[in-house]
Amino acid sequence: MLGNVFVGPYIYLEPELAFVLEDGLGICGYVLGALDSEQFYRRYLEEWLPPLQARHPPPVGDPQSWTPTQRLYYEYYHPDIYFPESFRPFPSHLHIDLLPRAQGRGQGRCMVEHLLTALVAKSSTGAHLGLSAVNERAFRFYAKLGFSELARVGGPASAVIYMGKRLP
C-alpha cells in the first residue's frame, strides 16, 4: 500500500524522473521527481487515485482502531498535498529513500544530483521536498546540497519541514 502512495504515481506519471539504486544485493534505493508539481498533483487526483479508490473502499469506524493498511486506504481519499503559492519558484518536487546499507556513502547525494540535473534539462527553475522535522540527519543532508527551509507545517510531534532549492 505504501508504494501506491509514495512510489507508483511517480513511476506511472513521470517515469523519466524515476531512478533506482541497485547494489550487489539488489535494489537499495530510489529517487523520484515531478517536473511540475501542480500538474503532477492534478493527475494524481484525476488519474492515479480513482482506480485505487474503486478497488479499496474508505475505512469506516473509529480511526483509533484502524489497521496500518486502513490508514493508507484513508490516504487514497484524503491525500496530503501541500503546494502553497510561496512554492511557485520551486515548481518541481522530489523524494528519495535509501535502505540503511546504501546510506552514508555518497550515493544519496549522487542520486539527488542526478535528478536535479534531469530537472534542469527539462527547464525546471527549482525543486522542493518535505521531510520529518525530527529527521535532523536528513535536514543536514539537504542543506549540504543547497536546499533551504521554506516552511514548517504541523505540530511538534508530526511537523514536516519543506525545503527548496533554485535551479540554474
N, C-alpha and C positions, 0 to 999 in steps of 0.2 A: 504494500500500500504506500510506503514512503516513496518508492520510485515513481508512482503515479502522480505525486505532488511535486517532488523535487528534481526528478531526472527526466522522466518520459516526455513532458511537454517540450523541453529543450531539444531533445533528440528528434521529436516529431516536427516541431515548428521551425527550428533553426539548426538543422544537423551540421551545417558548415561551421558552426560555432560551438561544437561539442567535441572535446578532445579527451582521450583516455590515456592513463599512465599504466604501463604494464612492466613488471619485472619478471624474474625467473620463476616466481611462484604464481604469477597470473596478474589480473587487473588489481591495481592497488590505489587507484585514484582517478579523478576526473576534474575537468574544469569546463563549465558550461556558461554560455553567454547569450544575450539577446541584444541585437543591434539597436532596436527602437523599443524601449520598454513599454511605452503606451500602446503601440501596435501589438506587441507580444501579449500583454495582459488582455487586450480585447480578444485576440484569437484564442487565448487560454480559456476565457469565459465562454466564447461562442463555439469553439471547435473541439477543444480538449475535454472540458468538463462534462458536457451533455451526455456523451456515451458512458462515462463513468457513473453519472447520476442515474442513467437508465438501468445500469446493472446493480447498483448499490443504493438502496433506499436510505434516507437520512435516519440517523439513530433517534430513538424515542425514549422517553422516560427520563429519569434523573441523571443528569450528566456526571454526577459523582460516581454512579455505578457503571458507566461506560467502560468498555474494554479499550485498550490502545487502538485496536482496529476501528472501533466505533468512533473514536476521536478523530481518526484520519478520514473516515467517511463524512464526518461533520465538515471537514475542510473542503470536501467536494461541493458543499452547499454554501459555505461561508468562507471563501478564500481570503487569506490575509494579504491584501495587496496594498502597498504603501508607495505611492509615487506622487508626492506633493509638487506644487508649482515650482518650489525652490530647487527641485532636482532637474529642471529643464536643461541646465548647462551640462548635465551628466545623463544623457538620454539612454545610454546602454547600461546593462547591468550584468553581473556575473556572480557565480559562486563556485567554490572549489571544495572538494572533500578528498582527503588522503587517508589511507589506513595508517596506523602508527608506524608500520615498518617503512613507510615512504616519507615520513616526516623528519625534519631536521637535517636534511641532506641537500638542500637547494633545489629539489625537484618542484616544490610548490612554486617557488619564485619563477623557475623556468616556465612552468605551465601558465601562470598568470601573465607573464610577459608575452608568451606565445599568443594567448587570447587577446591581449591588448593590441599586439601587432596586427592581428586579424581584424580587430575592430577599427583600427586606424586605416587599414587598407580599404575598409568599407565606408570611410569618411566619418566615423564617429568623432564627436568633439569631446566626449567624456564618458566615464563609466562610474557606476556606484555599486555598492554591495551592502548587505546587512550582516551583523554578527551579534552574538550574545554579549551583553555588557560585562559579563563575568569572565569572558574569554580574553584575558589580558594578553596572552601569548599571540592570539590572532590579531589583536589590535596593534601590537608592536610590529608584527609581520607586515600588515598592510601599510602602516605608517612608513616603514622602511622602503616600501615600494612606491611611496609618493602619494598615498591616499591620505585625506584629512577628514576629520569628523564633520558631518553635515547636520546630523540630528540624533537625538536620543528619544526613544518612544517607549512607553510602558513604565510599570512600577519597578522598584528596586530589584525585586526577585526575578522579574521577567523582562527587563529592559533590553531593547535592541538598539545598537549603535549603527547608524548608517554613515558610510564613508564614501567619499568621491575623489576622483582624480580627473583633471582635464587632460585631454589627449591632443597631441600635435595635429 
